[in-house]
Amino acid sequence: MPTTPASTSTSTDWQQWQTSWDRQQEWYMPDREERFRVMTDAVEAVAGSTPLVLDLACGTGSITARVLRALPDARTVCVDMDPALLTIARGHFADDDRVTFAEADLTDSNWTARLPHTAFDAVVTATALHWLDTEPLRRLYGTLAGLLREDGVFLNADHMHDESAPRLNAAMNALLTARQQRQRDEGALDWAAWWGRVADDPTLAEPAARRFALLGDPREPRPAGARPDRPTAVQWHLDTLREQGFSEARQIWCSASDSLVAALR
């Protein structure tokens, strides 16, 4: 069953926190809104105008906000394990009965028991599953196939690369890096700086402390060394989705560094 929403301060401007999260993410992904548009179009194309949607690793609820804006009669279930981001999401959607929350760790074999529904028309996620290593992600794809109704759609927008044109990729990445530096000089917040503001906010300090204890402190530099076993090739995701029970899968959008893949049950 969904967890009981945490108490929130009525004086907190949750929209401002949502907006600041969006700006921070856009610093890394300037075409983020375009991939959200393609994602919501795909939900509507496959599941219609009144879908039941699972927002997987929802964070502050960025996808849910856009799904409900495009499809006002949709309903969403937002699931995550980050106490701070869930606090922002719950505050933002506190008066919206179309949105339900569940707190769960996607690597827990029994995480679906926390959901208020057993079947969904669509599952959506963005910039989240790259934190999972290969085998946990493979298992998750199989679980998601079992959560979708027949002909339901799974959409994953994440850091998935096409290495077939390395010189073009390098040129595009160099342009992005130069733009990021200019924006940083103008005051744009990166990941660590944004989390610093969260930790300093009186309403969010306590859930932020729980987040840091659970998932690590984003303000601290990551340890040097090889990254864990995390798949980044688009083709791996497409092949694995088919292996795990999806009837078809393809890339439906991409940028220099990110892709959006869609898979039908």
N, C-alpha and C positions, 0 to 999 in steps of 0.2 A: 504494500500500500504506500502511497506517497507520504513523505514525511510532512510533519506540521510546519508551516512557514515560520521562520524566525521572526520575532518582533522587530519592527523597524521604526525609525524615527520619522514622524510625520513632517518634520522640518527639513529632512534631507531631500535635495533636488535629484531624484533618481534619473530624470531625463538628462541632466547635466553629466552624470556619471556615464550613462549610456553613450552620450555624444563624445565624451573624452576617450572612452574605450574605442569607439569607431575611429577617431582621429589617430590614436596611437597605432591601431592595426593598419590603417591606410598609409601610414608612414612606411610600413614594410610592403604593403600591397596596394599601390595606387589605383588598380583596376578592381578592387574588392566589390564595389557596388555592381559592376557589370556581371561578375560571376554570380552574385546573388540574384540578379535579374534573370539570368539564364536558369538558375536553379528553381526559382519560383515558377517560371514559365513551364519547366519540365514537370513540376508537381501538378500544375493545373492541366497540362496536356494529358498526363497519364491518369491522374486521380480525380479530376474534375474540380468543381468550385467549392465543394464542402468536405474536403478530406480530413481524416484524423491523422495527424503528423507527429512523428517522434523526432524531437530535436535532440540529437545525440551529442553529448559533451557540449551542452548549450552555452556555457559561459554566461555572459550577461543577457542572453536571449536575442542576439543580433538577428539570427535567421528567423526566429519566431516573429519578431517585429515586422520583418519584411513579408513573411508569408501572410500574416494577418492584414497587412496593408493592402496586399494584392488580392487576397481571398478573405474578405471579412467574415464569411460563414465557416471558415476552417476552424478546427480545434487542434491544439498542440499539447503535447506532454514534453516538458523540458527536463532532461536528466543530466546531472553532472555530479562531481564529488568535491568541487572547489568551494569551500564555505564563503569566501569573499565574493566571488563572481555570482554565486547563487543568491547572496544577500542583495546584490544590486538587481538581479533579475526579478526576484520576488518583490522587491520594492517597486520596481517599474511596472510590473503587471498585477499589482495587488488588487486592483479594482476590475480586473478583466477575467470574467468567468470562463472564457474560452481557453485559458491557460492553466495547466496543472503541473506541479513539480514533483520530482522524485530525486532523492539523493542516492547515488550508487557508484561503485567502482566498476568500470567496464571490464576489468581483468578478473573480477570475482565471478566464478562459474554460476552463481545464483543471482546475478544482478537483475535479471528480468522479473524476478519475484517482487521487486519493489515497484514495478509499473502498475498503473491502475487499469491497463488494458492488455489483452494478450495478442491482439492483431492490429496492424496499422495499414493505412493506405500508402503512406510514404514515410521513409526515414531519411533525414537530412543531417549533414554535419559539415563543418568547415574548419580548417586549420587546427585540427585537434588530434586526429588519429595517427599523425606522424610521430607522436610520443610513444606509440606502441611498437614493441619489437615484432619480428616477423611472425613467430608462432602465435602469440596472443592476438595479433591482428587477423591472422588466418582463421582462428577459432571465432573471433568476433564476427567476421563476415558470414560464417555458417550460422551463427546465432541470429543475425539480422535476416537472413533468408527465411528462417523459421518464424520471425515476427511479422513478416509482410504477408498480407493477403495475396492470393493468386493475382498476378498482373500488377502488383504493387511495385513501387519504384524506390530504389536506394540511390542517394546522391551524395557524393563525397568530393568536396573541394579542398585541395591540400597541396603541400609541397611535393609534387610529382613531376619528374623531369623527363624531357625527351633529349637524349644525348646525341641525336643523329646529326646535329648541326653545331658543333662546339664553337666555331668562330662566331657564328651569329649569336649564340647564347652569351658568349663572353662580351660581345659588343653591347647587347641589351642590358646585361648585368652591370657593366661599367656605367652606362647612362643612368640606371636606377641608383647606383651608389653615389654618383655625383649629385643627383637631385636630392637624395637623402641628406647629404652633407649640407647642402644649402638650406634645406628645411630645418635641419638640426641647429644651424647657426641662427635661424630665425625663431627658435624656441620650441620646435616640435619635440614631443616626448617620445622616447623609446620605451621598450618593455620595462627596463629597470626603473627609469624615472617615473613612469606611470604607477608602478607598484609602490614606489616611495610615497607618492601622494595618497595612495590608498591606506598605507600604514599610518600616515599622519592624521588621517581623518577620524574624529572621535567616534562616529557611528560605525566605521568599518575597521577600526583598529583591532577589535577582538576577533572578528572572523578572519581578518588578515593574518593575525598571529596563529590561528588554527590552520590556515592555509599553508603558512610557512613551515609549521611543524609537520604537516602531512605531506607536502609536495616539494618542499625546499623554498628558500628565499630567493626570489627572482632578482633581487638587488645584488646578490653575490655572484662573482664571475664563475662560469662553469669550469670544472676541472679540465685540464689539458689532457689530450690523449684521444684515442680512437673512439668514434661514436659507437653506441651499441648497434646491434643488428636490426636496422630499421630500413624497410624497403622504400626506395625513392623512384624507381622506374615506373612509368605509367603502365607498361605492358604487364608488369608483375601484378598490379592491382586488377587489371582486366582478366588475366588468366585465372587469378585466385578467386575472383567473384564467380566466374563460371564453374570452377571446380567445387565451390562451396554451395552450389544449389541455385544460382541465378541462370535463367534461360539465355540471356544475352547481356552484353555489357559493351560500352564504348565511351570514348572521350567525347564530350559535347562542347567543351570550351577549354582554352588554354591561354596562358601568357608565357613570358620567357621562363618563369620559374614555377608556375602553378598550373594545375589542371583540375577540371571538374569531370568526374566520371559518373555515368549513370548506368544502373543495372536493373533489369526487370526480373521479377520473381517468375 
